[in-house]
Amino acid sequence: HSLDADVQEGGEILEELTILNRNIDKIFILNLEGTVILSTQDIILTDYHTVHPVHQTEEGQGALITAPSVRDVFEDEKGDLFLSVASPLINDGVQIGSVDIFFSMDEIISIVQDYTGLGTTGETGIVGLHDEEAVVFLTPTRFDQDAALRRFVSLDDKSAIETQAFIAEDLSQDTF
């Protein structure tokens, strides 16, 4: 096998994964420097950070993924919401890179927007910490379909239920 054939075969395998799981939108395999070496996308590999800049450090380098984690919730150019989950790639006990998978948030949103048993005003929402200063809504709300990634509640607002959830659970390690 040539390197080009191996890359093509690897891309085909990744593409099959996106077909098998309709919630997977994109898959990126990154080396230890944070450079994409394999992807389901037809992008120039050095352009990954223009597709999803969360993995760039302040110096512009790729950030090393050392543990499985939810990396980000973001909106694409069409307004669709995605969840980025990353995990290190380990071979014989040595980290050789990482995988970053973008999942569509459609199924999560449909669960959150099921208001069965919540009456006419009840709702469920998912929020995250934003810049350690505010809670950001990660899904639309019942009365604000544009709330995701646009609606914030200051952590100083102790009366807000979203803030109370963070204070009670000390969920501050998950920042978006």
Secondary structure as a PSIPRED ss2 file (coil, helix, strand):
# PSIPRED VFORMAT (PSIPRED V4.0)

   1 H C   1.000  0.000  0.000
   2 S C   1.000  0.000  0.000
   3 L H   0.000  1.000  0.000
   4 D H   0.000  1.000  0.000
   5 A H   0.000  1.000  0.000
   6 D H   0.000  1.000  0.000
   7 V H   0.000  1.000  0.000
   8 Q H   0.000  1.000  0.000
   9 E H   0.000  1.000  0.000
  10 G H   0.000  1.000  0.000
  11 G H   0.000  1.000  0.000
  12 E H   0.000  1.000  0.000
  13 I H   0.000  1.000  0.000
  14 L H   0.000  1.000  0.000
  15 E H   0.000  1.000  0.000
  16 E H   0.000  1.000  0.000
  17 L H   0.000  1.000  0.000
  18 T H   0.000  1.000  0.000
  19 I H   0.000  1.000  0.000
  20 L H   0.000  1.000  0.000
  21 N C   1.000  0.000  0.000
  22 R C   1.000  0.000  0.000
  23 N C   1.000  0.000  0.000
  24 I E   0.000  0.000  1.000
  25 D E   0.000  0.000  1.000
  26 K E   0.000  0.000  1.000
  27 I E   0.000  0.000  1.000
  28 F E   0.000  0.000  1.000
  29 I E   0.000  0.000  1.000
  30 L E   0.000  0.000  1.000
  31 N E   0.000  0.000  1.000
  32 L C   1.000  0.000  0.000
  33 E C   1.000  0.000  0.000
  34 G C   1.000  0.000  0.000
  35 T C   1.000  0.000  0.000
  36 V E   0.000  0.000  1.000
  37 I E   0.000  0.000  1.000
  38 L E   0.000  0.000  1.000
  39 S E   0.000  0.000  1.000
  40 T C   1.000  0.000  0.000
  41 Q C   1.000  0.000  0.000
  42 D C   1.000  0.000  0.000
  43 I C   1.000  0.000  0.000
  44 I C   1.000  0.000  0.000
  45 L H   0.000  1.000  0.000
  46 T H   0.000  1.000  0.000
  47 D H   0.000  1.000  0.000
  48 Y H   0.000  1.000  0.000
  49 H H   0.000  1.000  0.000
  50 T H   0.000  1.000  0.000
  51 V H   0.000  1.000  0.000
  52 H C   1.000  0.000  0.000
  53 P H   0.000  1.000  0.000
  54 V H   0.000  1.000  0.000
  55 H H   0.000  1.000  0.000
  56 Q E   0.000  0.000  1.000
  57 T C   1.000  0.000  0.000
  58 E C   1.000  0.000  0.000
  59 E C   1.000  0.000  0.000
  60 G C   1.000  0.000  0.000
  61 Q C   1.000  0.000  0.000
  62 G E   0.000  0.000  1.000
  63 A C   1.000  0.000  0.000
  64 L C   1.000  0.000  0.000
  65 I C   1.000  0.000  0.000
  66 T C   1.000  0.000  0.000
  67 A C   1.000  0.000  0.000
  68 P C   1.000  0.000  0.000
  69 S E   0.000  0.000  1.000
  70 V E   0.000  0.000  1.000
  71 R E   0.000  0.000  1.000
  72 D E   0.000  0.000  1.000
  73 V E   0.000  0.000  1.000
  74 F E   0.000  0.000  1.000
  75 E E   0.000  0.000  1.000
  76 D C   1.000  0.000  0.000
  77 E C   1.000  0.000  0.000
  78 K C   1.000  0.000  0.000
  79 G C   1.000  0.000  0.000
  80 D C   1.000  0.000  0.000
  81 L E   0.000  0.000  1.000
  82 F E   0.000  0.000  1.000
  83 L E   0.000  0.000  1.000
  84 S E   0.000  0.000  1.000
  85 V E   0.000  0.000  1.000
  86 A E   0.000  0.000  1.000
  87 S E   0.000  0.000  1.000
  88 P E   0.000  0.000  1.000
  89 L E   0.000  0.000  1.000
  90 I E   0.000  0.000  1.000
  91 N E   0.000  0.000  1.000
  92 D C   1.000  0.000  0.000
  93 G C   1.000  0.000  0.000
  94 V E   0.000  0.000  1.000
  95 Q E   0.000  0.000  1.000
  96 I E   0.000  0.000  1.000
  97 G E   0.000  0.000  1.000
  98 S E   0.000  0.000  1.000
  99 V E   0.000  0.000  1.000
 100 D E   0.000  0.000  1.000
 101 I E   0.000  0.000  1.000
 102 F E   0.000  0.000  1.000
 103 F E   0.000  0.000  1.000
 104 S E   0.000  0.000  1.000
 105 M C   1.000  0.000  0.000
 106 D H   0.000  1.000  0.000
 107 E H   0.000  1.000  0.000
 108 I H   0.000  1.000  0.000
 109 I H   0.000  1.000  0.000
 110 S H   0.000  1.000  0.000
 111 I H   0.000  1.000  0.000
 112 V H   0.000  1.000  0.000
 113 Q C   1.000  0.000  0.000
 114 D C   1.000  0.000  0.000
 115 Y C   1.000  0.000  0.000
 116 T C   1.000  0.000  0.000
 117 G C   1.000  0.000  0.000
 118 L C   1.000  0.000  0.000
 119 G C   1.000  0.000  0.000
 120 T C   1.000  0.000  0.000
 121 T C   1.000  0.000  0.000
 122 G C   1.000  0.000  0.000
 123 E C   1.000  0.000  0.000
 124 T C   1.000  0.000  0.000
 125 G C   1.000  0.000  0.000
 126 I C   1.000  0.000  0.000
 127 V E   0.000  0.000  1.000
 128 G E   0.000  0.000  1.000
 129 L E   0.000  0.000  1.000
 130 H E   0.000  0.000  1.000
 131 D C   1.000  0.000  0.000
 132 E C   1.000  0.000  0.000
 133 E C   1.000  0.000  0.000
 134 A E   0.000  0.000  1.000
 135 V E   0.000  0.000  1.000
 136 V E   0.000  0.000  1.000
 137 F E   0.000  0.000  1.000
 138 L C   1.000  0.000  0.000
 139 T C   1.000  0.000  0.000
 140 P C   1.000  0.000  0.000
 141 T E   0.000  0.000  1.000
 142 R C   1.000  0.000  0.000
 143 F C   1.000  0.000  0.000
 144 D E   0.000  0.000  1.000
 145 Q C   1.000  0.000  0.000
 146 D C   1.000  0.000  0.000
 147 A C   1.000  0.000  0.000
 148 A C   1.000  0.000  0.000
 149 L C   1.000  0.000  0.000
 150 R C   1.000  0.000  0.000
 151 R C   1.000  0.000  0.000
 152 F E   0.000  0.000  1.000
 153 V E   0.000  0.000  1.000
 154 S E   0.000  0.000  1.000
 155 L C   1.000  0.000  0.000
 156 D C   1.000  0.000  0.000
 157 D C   1.000  0.000  0.000
 158 K C   1.000  0.000  0.000
 159 S C   1.000  0.000  0.000
 160 A C   1.000  0.000  0.000
 161 I H   0.000  1.000  0.000
 162 E H   0.000  1.000  0.000
 163 T H   0.000  1.000  0.000
 164 Q H   0.000  1.000  0.000
 165 A H   0.000  1.000  0.000
 166 F H   0.000  1.000  0.000
 167 I H   0.000  1.000  0.000
 168 A H   0.000  1.000  0.000
 169 E H   0.000  1.000  0.000
 170 D C   1.000  0.000  0.000
 171 L C   1.000  0.000  0.000
 172 S C   1.000  0.000  0.000
 173 Q C   1.000  0.000  0.000
 174 D C   1.000  0.000  0.000
 175 T E   0.000  0.000  1.000
 176 F C   1.000  0.000  0.000
